[in-house]
Amino acid sequence: MNLRSIDLNLLVVLDALLDEAHVSRAAERLGLSQPAASSALERCRHLFRDPLLKRGRGSMSLTPKAQALRAPVKRLLADVVAVVDPPKIALADLRQRVRIVTSDLPAAIIAAPLHRVLAETAPGLEVVIEPWTGASAALEALETGSADLALSVFPEPDEMFRRETLLHETYVVMMRRDHPAAKNFDLDNWLAYPHVLVSGRGQTRGALDEALAAHGRSRRVAIVVPSFLIVPSLLEGSELIVMLPSRCVPKDSATRFAVFEPPIPVEGFPLHLAWHARRDGDVGVQHVAGIIRASLSAKL
């Protein structure tokens, strides 16, 4: 293919068309007329030998080829911008939205420091913390550009992603301070009472169940909740017991709860910060990433 025959502006229009799945909205976003956007769509269809957008009942949808093009087109345009016009804007002048995908525990740690530091250094940066729906969904969001940073546990990513280990978390067992199992806490007492399991996706088994199975034991999960923030109120006034990350223990736990190390080894987990490689040079995203690093290191 002769690259000189390809109009780079066509890819800019294609990016908007794939995001909006609507010709008029894409035209409005780019400041084009609707006929100009329609003409660009036809040229894209010819270039990629695919309809790209198909009309359905009252709306348009992306073809499989169009879905596959979303991430590569965004990556290509970001690379072009980084080469042709590297960012020179000062932090205080940034006007940008940064989307972070994470679960409730990291969000509770980073939210206040993010707001405080950004108010002082980059008041034009808007942070949106979005709910966690799994590592695969988070990486897909980073790839498509619907998220900028993700904070959780990730497998070793491929070369298009960056993954940085911020800390290593361990588990503790917590129950109300006067719980019967607290007097002589051991494995049998631990398993004699009902447990709370925290799962943002409604899973009924966790790391503890795998560790118990290796010892030929099991527990009874009485309730599954989506957030660690719900746990303290559940434990008070009940015989429920929970195993949770050590950083989820309330600051006033000494007066309210009994906290122990698990009576069998339960492997902890790393907390990773991840982003797409095309965000390496994004000043706003990397500034937010730096605040997150500092926030979590202060909690070590």
C-alpha positions in Angstrom: 0.0 0.0 0.0 1.2 3.5 -0.8 1.0 5.4 2.5 1.1 8.7 0.6 -2.4 8.0 -0.7 -3.9 7.9 2.8 -5.3 11.0 4.3 -4.4 11.1 8.1 -7.4 13.3 8.7 -9.6 10.4 7.6 -8.4 8.4 10.6 -9.4 11.3 12.9 -12.9 11.2 11.5 -12.9 7.4 11.7 -11.9 7.6 15.4 -14.9 9.8 16.1 -17.3 7.6 14.0 -16.2 4.5 15.9 -16.7 6.2 19.3 -20.1 7.7 18.5 -21.5 5.1 16.1 -23.5 8.0 14.7 -22.6 10.2 11.7 -24.2 13.4 12.9 -22.7 13.2 16.4 -19.3 12.5 15.0 -19.6 15.5 12.7 -20.7 17.7 15.5 -17.8 16.5 17.7 -15.3 17.4 14.9 -16.9 20.6 13.7 -17.7 19.1 10.3 -20.9 19.1 8.3 -23.0 16.0 8.2 -22.3 15.4 4.4 -18.6 15.8 5.0 -18.7 13.1 7.8 -20.8 10.8 5.6 -18.3 11.2 2.7 -15.4 10.4 5.1 -17.3 7.3 6.2 -17.6 6.1 2.6 -13.9 6.7 2.0 -13.1 4.7 5.2 -15.4 1.9 4.0 -13.5 1.8 0.8 -10.1 1.9 2.6 -10.9 -1.0 5.0 -13.2 -2.9 2.6 -15.8 -3.1 5.3 -19.2 -1.3 6.0 -17.8 -0.3 9.5 -21.2 1.1 10.6 -24.4 -0.8 9.9 -27.8 0.7 10.3 -30.2 -1.1 12.6 -33.6 -0.2 14.2 -33.2 3.5 14.9 -29.4 3.3 15.4 -26.1 2.2 13.9 -23.8 -0.5 15.2 -20.1 -1.3 14.7 -19.2 -4.3 12.6 -16.7 -6.7 14.0 -14.0 -5.1 11.8 -14.9 -1.7 13.2 -14.7 -3.0 16.8 -11.2 -4.4 16.1 -10.1 -1.1 14.6 -11.0 1.1 17.7 -7.9 0.5 19.8 -5.3 0.5 16.9 -6.7 3.8 15.5 -6.6 5.5 18.9 -3.1 4.2 19.5 -1.9 5.4 16.0 -3.4 8.9 16.5 -1.9 9.2 20.0 1.5 8.2 18.6 1.3 10.8 15.9 0.4 13.5 18.4 3.2 12.5 20.6 5.7 12.8 17.7 4.3 15.9 16.0 3.1 17.9 19.0 4.5 16.7 22.3 2.7 18.2 25.3 4.2 21.4 26.6 1.3 22.6 28.7 1.8 23.4 32.4 -0.1 21.3 35.0 -2.0 24.4 36.1 -3.3 24.9 32.6 -4.4 21.4 31.9 -8.1 20.8 31.1 -8.6 17.1 31.1 -10.7 14.2 32.4 -8.8 11.2 33.8 -10.8 8.0 34.3 -9.6 5.4 36.8 -11.0 1.9 37.1 -10.6 0.4 40.6 -12.4 -1.3 43.5 -13.6 0.3 46.6 -10.5 -0.3 48.8 -8.0 1.5 46.6 -10.6 4.1 45.8 -11.1 4.9 49.5 -7.3 5.4 49.9 -6.6 7.5 46.9 -9.8 9.7 46.5 -9.0 12.3 49.2 -5.3 12.8 48.3 -6.1 13.0 44.6 -8.6 15.8 45.2 -6.4 17.6 47.6 -3.2 17.5 45.4 -5.0 18.2 42.2 -6.7 21.2 43.7 -3.3 22.6 44.4 -1.4 21.5 41.3 -3.8 20.9 38.4 -7.3 22.2 39.2 -8.4 21.7 35.6 -8.0 18.0 35.9 -11.2 16.1 36.6 -10.9 12.6 38.0 -13.7 10.0 37.4 -13.3 6.8 39.5 -15.3 4.0 37.9 -16.4 0.7 39.5 -14.4 -2.5 39.1 -15.8 -5.3 37.0 -12.8 -7.5 36.6 -9.2 -7.4 35.2 -10.2 -8.3 31.7 -12.8 -5.5 31.5 -10.3 -3.0 32.9 -7.6 -3.9 30.4 -10.2 -3.6 27.6 -11.2 -0.2 28.8 -7.5 0.9 28.8 -7.1 -0.5 25.3 -10.2 1.2 23.9 -9.5 4.5 25.6 -12.6 4.5 27.8 -10.3 4.4 30.9 -6.9 5.9 31.5 -5.6 4.2 34.6 -6.6 1.0 36.4 -5.7 0.0 40.0 -6.0 -3.6 41.1 -4.4 -7.0 40.5 -3.4 -7.8 36.9 -1.7 -10.7 35.2 1.5 -10.0 33.3 0.2 -7.8 30.5 1.4 -7.8 26.9 3.6 -5.0 25.5 0.8 -2.5 24.8 0.3 -2.1 28.6 2.4 -0.8 31.5 2.0 -2.5 34.9 3.7 -1.3 38.0 3.5 -3.0 41.5 2.7 -0.4 44.1 2.5 -2.6 47.2 1.9 -6.1 48.5 -1.2 -6.7 50.7 -1.7 -9.4 53.3 -4.8 -10.8 54.9 -6.1 -10.6 58.5 -9.1 -12.1 60.3 -11.6 -9.7 62.0 -14.6 -10.2 64.2 -16.3 -8.1 66.9 -14.2 -7.6 70.0 -16.3 -9.9 72.3 -16.8 -12.6 69.7 -16.8 -16.1 71.3 -14.0 -17.2 68.8 -11.7 -14.4 70.0 -11.0 -16.0 73.4 -9.1 -19.0 72.0 -8.7 -18.2 68.4 -7.6 -21.1 66.2 -8.6 -22.9 63.0 -11.5 -24.8 64.5 -13.0 -21.8 66.3 -12.5 -19.8 63.1 -14.5 -22.3 61.0 -17.2 -22.9 63.6 -18.8 -19.5 62.9 -20.4 -18.0 59.7 -18.2 -15.9 57.4 -18.6 -12.7 55.3 -17.2 -12.8 51.8 -16.5 -9.6 49.9 -16.8 -9.9 46.1 -17.6 -7.1 43.8 -18.8 -9.6 41.2 -20.9 -11.8 43.5 -18.5 -14.7 43.6 -19.1 -17.2 46.5 -15.5 -18.5 46.8 -12.3 -16.6 47.4 -8.6 -16.9 48.3 -9.4 -18.4 51.7 -11.6 -21.2 50.3 -8.7 -22.3 48.1 -6.3 -22.3 51.1 -8.8 -24.2 53.2 -9.3 -26.8 50.5 -5.6 -27.5 50.5 -5.9 -28.4 54.2 -9.1 -30.5 53.6 -11.3 -27.9 55.4 -14.1 -25.6 54.3 -16.1 -22.7 55.8 -19.7 -21.6 55.7 -20.2 -18.3 53.9 -23.3 -16.7 55.4 -23.4 -13.5 53.3 -21.6 -12.1 50.2 -21.3 -8.3 50.0 -19.9 -6.1 47.2 -17.8 -3.7 49.3 -15.4 -3.8 52.3 -17.1 -0.7 53.6 -20.2 -2.8 54.5 -18.2 -5.2 56.7 -17.8 -3.4 60.0 -21.5 -2.8 60.5 -22.1 -6.5 59.7 -19.7 -7.8 62.3 -20.9 -5.6 65.1 -23.8 -7.4 66.9 -23.3 -10.7 65.1 -21.2 -13.8 65.1 -19.9 -13.2 61.6 -16.2 -13.4 60.9 -14.3 -11.9 57.9 -10.9 -12.3 56.3 -10.0 -9.1 54.6 -6.9 -7.1 53.4 -5.1 -5.5 56.3 -5.6 -2.0 54.9 -9.4 -2.5 55.2 -9.2 -2.7 59.0 -10.9 0.4 60.5 -8.6 2.9 62.3 -10.6 2.4 65.5 -10.5 -1.4 65.3 -8.8 -1.7 68.8 -11.9 -0.6 70.5 -14.4 -2.3 68.3 -12.9 -5.5 66.8 -10.5 -8.4 67.4 -8.0 -8.8 64.6 -5.8 -11.9 64.1 -3.5 -13.4 61.5 -5.1 -16.3 59.7 -4.4 -19.6 61.4 -3.4 -21.1 58.1 -1.1 -19.4 55.5 -3.2 -17.4 53.0 -1.2 -15.8 50.1 -1.6 -12.1 49.8 -1.7 -10.1 46.6 0.1 -7.2 44.8 -1.7 -4.0 44.0 -0.9 -2.9 40.4 -1.2 0.4 38.6 -1.8 -0.1 34.9 -2.2 2.1 31.8 -1.9 1.8 28.1 1.5 2.5 26.5 0.0 5.4 24.5 -0.5 7.2 27.8 3.2 7.2 28.6 3.6 10.8 27.5 0.2 12.0 28.7 1.0 14.7 31.3 -2.3 14.7 33.0 -2.6 10.9 33.3 1.0 10.6 34.5 0.5 13.3 37.1 -2.5 11.5 38.5 -0.5 8.2 38.5 2.2 10.0 40.5 -0.3 11.1 43.1 -1.7 7.6 43.4 1.8 6.2 43.9 2.5 8.8 46.7 -0.9 8.1 48.3 -0.3 4.4 48.5 3.3 4.6 49.6 2.2 6.8 52.5 -0.1 4.0 53.7 2.6 1.4 53.8 
